[in-house]
């Protein structure tokens, strides 16, 4: 695999690792496997919280994981074992940690394939009517997963050659 560039092979490897990580991470947290529901270029607006992690190394990319207010609240409670006020700083910490755990699982899956990368610390965005777009030098993938706790939207942004 070429370093730090987008290719169809890169997409497929990352999608496979992402799907495995989503199933593992959220399957353990929620006690159910998230169901993949759609992918493609998502240009719809989102309201809620988005955890973001940058990853650099053999392949450079970033991961974003978004939750509506309802899914953030219910998934955070399952993850931490207690309730959080949606508008609290603690909720942002939980969403950042969920992004961190998910990205860590993707990194572990890549490591099993011999692809070495390192993660940044998480950032969290709280947004109303957020539209996630990428600059021209980035290829983006969006995947939506459905659970009984609410939807999870995961995005990957991969550097183009």
ZIWO-V50851 format. One record per residue. RES is the residue in one letter. SS is DSSP state (helix for helix, strand for strand, loop for the rest). PSI is psi in degrees with one decimal (* if undefined). D_LAST is the distance of its C-alpha to the last C-alpha in whole Angstrom. Layout:
BEGIN
res=RES ss=SS psi=PSI d_last=D_LAST
res=RES ss=SS psi=PSI d_last=D_LAST
END
This chain:
BEGIN
res=X ss=loop psi=133.9 d_last=13
res=X ss=loop psi=148.0 d_last=9
res=X ss=loop psi=135.0 d_last=10
res=X ss=loop psi=31.2 d_last=8
res=X ss=loop psi=162.1 d_last=5
res=X ss=loop psi=138.4 d_last=6
res=X ss=loop psi=161.4 d_last=8
res=X ss=helix psi=-35.2 d_last=12
res=X ss=helix psi=-42.6 d_last=13
res=X ss=helix psi=-46.4 d_last=12
res=X ss=helix psi=-49.1 d_last=13
res=X ss=helix psi=-40.1 d_last=16
res=X ss=helix psi=-48.4 d_last=17
res=X ss=helix psi=-41.0 d_last=16
res=X ss=helix psi=-44.3 d_last=19
res=X ss=helix psi=-44.9 d_last=21
res=X ss=helix psi=-38.6 d_last=21
res=X ss=helix psi=-48.5 d_last=22
res=X ss=helix psi=-42.4 d_last=24
res=X ss=helix psi=-43.1 d_last=26
res=X ss=helix psi=-41.9 d_last=26
res=X ss=helix psi=-45.8 d_last=27
res=X ss=helix psi=-44.1 d_last=30
res=X ss=helix psi=-52.7 d_last=31
res=X ss=helix psi=-57.8 d_last=31
res=X ss=helix psi=-25.6 d_last=32
res=X ss=helix psi=-42.3 d_last=35
res=X ss=helix psi=-43.0 d_last=36
res=X ss=helix psi=-44.3 d_last=36
res=X ss=helix psi=-15.6 d_last=38
res=X ss=loop psi=17.9 d_last=40
res=X ss=loop psi=150.9 d_last=38
res=X ss=loop psi=126.2 d_last=35
res=X ss=loop psi=143.2 d_last=32
res=X ss=strand psi=124.5 d_last=32
res=X ss=strand psi=130.8 d_last=29
res=X ss=strand psi=-27.7 d_last=29
res=X ss=strand psi=159.5 d_last=26
res=X ss=strand psi=178.3 d_last=23
res=X ss=strand psi=-165.7 d_last=20
res=X ss=loop psi=109.8 d_last=19
res=X ss=loop psi=111.5 d_last=22
res=X ss=loop psi=9.2 d_last=23
res=X ss=loop psi=158.7 d_last=27
res=X ss=loop psi=144.3 d_last=28
res=X ss=strand psi=145.8 d_last=29
res=X ss=strand psi=136.5 d_last=32
res=X ss=strand psi=-147.7 d_last=32
res=X ss=strand psi=141.4 d_last=30
res=X ss=strand psi=122.1 d_last=27
res=X ss=strand psi=136.8 d_last=26
res=X ss=strand psi=133.6 d_last=22
res=X ss=strand psi=131.3 d_last=21
res=X ss=strand psi=145.3 d_last=18
res=X ss=strand psi=131.1 d_last=17
res=X ss=strand psi=154.5 d_last=15
res=X ss=strand psi=-137.8 d_last=15
res=X ss=loop psi=-33.2 d_last=13
res=X ss=loop psi=129.5 d_last=11
res=X ss=loop psi=130.4 d_last=11
res=X ss=strand psi=170.6 d_last=13
res=X ss=strand psi=153.7 d_last=16
res=X ss=strand psi=134.5 d_last=19
res=X ss=strand psi=139.6 d_last=21
res=X ss=strand psi=119.3 d_last=25
res=X ss=strand psi=145.3 d_last=27
res=X ss=strand psi=137.8 d_last=31
res=X ss=loop psi=165.5 d_last=33
res=X ss=helix psi=-40.4 d_last=36
res=X ss=helix psi=-46.1 d_last=38
res=X ss=helix psi=-36.0 d_last=36
res=X ss=helix psi=-46.4 d_last=35
res=X ss=helix psi=-47.6 d_last=39
res=X ss=helix psi=-37.7 d_last=40
res=X ss=helix psi=-39.3 d_last=37
res=X ss=helix psi=-40.2 d_last=37
res=X ss=helix psi=-42.0 d_last=41
res=X ss=helix psi=-40.5 d_last=40
res=X ss=helix psi=-47.7 d_last=38
res=X ss=helix psi=-16.8 d_last=40
res=X ss=loop psi=11.4 d_last=43
res=X ss=loop psi=164.6 d_last=45
res=X ss=loop psi=147.9 d_last=44
res=X ss=loop psi=141.8 d_last=42
res=X ss=loop psi=130.4 d_last=43
res=X ss=loop psi=-37.1 d_last=40
res=X ss=loop psi=5.4 d_last=40
res=X ss=loop psi=158.4 d_last=40
res=X ss=helix psi=-32.4 d_last=38
res=X ss=helix psi=-37.2 d_last=39
res=X ss=helix psi=-42.1 d_last=37
res=X ss=helix psi=-40.0 d_last=34
res=X ss=helix psi=-42.7 d_last=34
res=X ss=helix psi=-43.9 d_last=34
res=X ss=helix psi=-39.8 d_last=31
res=X ss=helix psi=-41.0 d_last=29
res=X ss=helix psi=-37.7 d_last=31
res=X ss=helix psi=-43.0 d_last=30
res=X ss=helix psi=-41.4 d_last=26
res=X ss=helix psi=-45.7 d_last=27
res=X ss=helix psi=-44.3 d_last=28
res=X ss=helix psi=-48.6 d_last=26
res=X ss=helix psi=-37.8 d_last=23
res=X ss=helix psi=-38.3 d_last=25
res=X ss=helix psi=-37.4 d_last=26
res=X ss=helix psi=-44.9 d_last=22
res=X ss=helix psi=-41.9 d_last=21
res=X ss=helix psi=-41.0 d_last=25
res=X ss=helix psi=-39.9 d_last=23
res=X ss=helix psi=-40.3 d_last=20
res=X ss=helix psi=-38.7 d_last=22
res=X ss=helix psi=-25.6 d_last=25
res=X ss=loop psi=3.2 d_last=22
res=X ss=loop psi=14.9 d_last=21
res=X ss=loop psi=117.7 d_last=18
res=X ss=loop psi=127.7 d_last=19
res=X ss=strand psi=163.4 d_last=18
res=X ss=strand psi=144.5 d_last=20
res=X ss=strand psi=151.4 d_last=21
res=X ss=loop psi=175.1 d_last=22
res=X ss=loop psi=153.1 d_last=25
res=X ss=loop psi=150.9 d_last=26
res=X ss=strand psi=152.5 d_last=26
res=X ss=strand psi=133.1 d_last=28
res=X ss=strand psi=133.2 d_last=28
res=X ss=strand psi=123.7 d_last=31
res=X ss=strand psi=152.8 d_last=31
res=X ss=strand psi=126.8 d_last=33
res=X ss=strand psi=43.1 d_last=31
res=X ss=strand psi=130.0 d_last=27
res=X ss=loop psi=116.7 d_last=25
res=X ss=loop psi=116.3 d_last=21
res=X ss=loop psi=160.6 d_last=18
res=X ss=loop psi=149.8 d_last=15
res=X ss=loop psi=166.4 d_last=13
res=X ss=loop psi=-24.4 d_last=11
res=X ss=loop psi=7.1 d_last=8
res=X ss=strand psi=134.5 d_last=9
res=X ss=strand psi=128.6 d_last=10
res=X ss=strand psi=147.5 d_last=13
res=X ss=strand psi=137.9 d_last=16
res=X ss=strand psi=136.5 d_last=20
res=X ss=strand psi=134.4 d_last=23
res=X ss=strand psi=133.8 d_last=26
res=X ss=strand psi=140.9 d_last=29
res=X ss=strand psi=136.7 d_last=33
res=X ss=loop psi=168.9 d_last=35
res=X ss=loop psi=-12.5 d_last=39
res=X ss=loop psi=-6.9 d_last=38
res=X ss=loop psi=171.4 d_last=36
res=X ss=loop psi=152.0 d_last=32
res=X ss=strand psi=125.1 d_last=29
res=X ss=strand psi=121.9 d_last=26
res=X ss=strand psi=132.8 d_last=23
res=X ss=strand psi=145.2 d_last=19
res=X ss=strand psi=136.5 d_last=16
res=X ss=strand psi=120.0 d_last=13
res=X ss=strand psi=133.6 d_last=10
res=X ss=strand psi=134.9 d_last=7
res=X ss=loop psi=159.0 d_last=4
res=X ss=loop psi=* d_last=0
END
